[in-house]
Amino acid sequence: MTNNYTLIDPHVIQANLMQNSALITQFLQLYLVQIPVDLNALKEAMGSKDPVEISSKAHHIKPTMEYIGATSLRAELQELETAAKNGEDMQQLEKLFDIQLPQFDTLLVEIKDYLQQLS
């Protein structure tokens, strides 16, 4: 199994889900559905320019990133959450989000690839 992933960490996934392939498959399939839903909620919060919502939506996504070993993206979401909580201006929040946004496409591709390797 190759490990050319830039965001996810299969070792973390395996450890978090007790090396149980069926459980890993089930959770990763769930994440493929839920991550886009959560991302859209964050996009809507960004669009509304509501720092409380931005902070809340960024906070909501973080645990999933930790479960799949995407610690760099989790840290970036933490930065967005903290900046929103601290009242940073929208331009700064948008700058942070613009850095994160393309990573979600990579994240979903990596999850799909890892799922295929499990089958």
BELDA-V245466 format. One record per pair of residues at least 24 apart in sequence whose ideal C-beta (glycine too) atoms are under 10 Angstrom apart, sorted by the first residue. I is the first residue (numbers start at 1). J is the second residue. If there is no record, write none. Layout:
BEGIN
i = (I,I)
j = (J,J)
END
This chain:
BEGIN
i = (1,1,1,2,2,2,3,3,4,4,5,5,5,5,5,5,5,5,5,5,6,6,6,6,6,6,6,6,7,7,7,7,7,7,7,7,7,7,7,7,7,7,7,7,8,8,8,8,8,8,8,8,8,8,8,8,8,8,9,9,9,9,9,9,10,10,10,10,10,10,11,12,12,12,12,12,12,13,13,13,13,13,13,13,14,15,15,16,16,16,16,17,17,21,21,22,24,24,24,24,25,25,25,25,27,27,27,27,28,28,28,28,28,28,28,29,29,29,30,31,31,31,31,31,31,31,31,32,32,32,32,32,34,34,35,35,35,35,35,35,35,35,35,36,36,38,38,39,39,39,39,39,39,42,42,42,42,42,42,43,43,43,45,45,45,46,46,46,46,46,46,46,46,46,49,49,49,50,50,51,51,51,51,51,51,51,51,51,51,52,52,53,54,54,54,54,54,54,54,54,54,54,54,55,55,55,55,55,55,55,55,56,56,56,57,57,58,58,58,58,58,58,58,58,59,59,61,61,64,65,65,68,68,68,68,69,70,70,70,70,70,70,72,73,73,73,73,73,76,76,77)
j = (114,117,118,113,114,117,114,117,110,113,68,69,70,106,107,109,110,111,113,114,70,72,73,103,106,107,109,110,65,68,69,70,71,72,73,74,103,104,106,107,108,109,110,111,65,67,68,69,70,71,73,106,107,109,110,111,113,114,68,69,70,71,110,114,68,69,110,114,117,118,69,66,67,68,69,70,71,67,68,69,70,111,114,118,69,67,69,66,67,68,69,67,68,118,119,118,68,114,115,118,114,115,118,119,64,67,68,111,67,68,111,112,114,115,118,111,112,115,64,64,65,67,68,107,108,111,115,107,108,111,112,115,61,64,61,64,65,68,70,104,107,108,111,104,108,64,104,100,101,104,105,107,108,77,80,97,100,101,104,97,101,104,84,93,97,80,84,90,93,94,96,97,98,101,90,93,94,84,90,81,83,84,85,86,87,88,89,90,93,84,85,84,80,81,83,84,85,88,90,93,94,96,97,80,81,82,83,84,85,86,93,81,84,85,81,84,82,83,84,85,93,96,97,100,84,85,100,104,107,103,107,107,110,111,114,110,103,104,106,107,110,111,103,100,103,104,106,107,100,103,103)
END
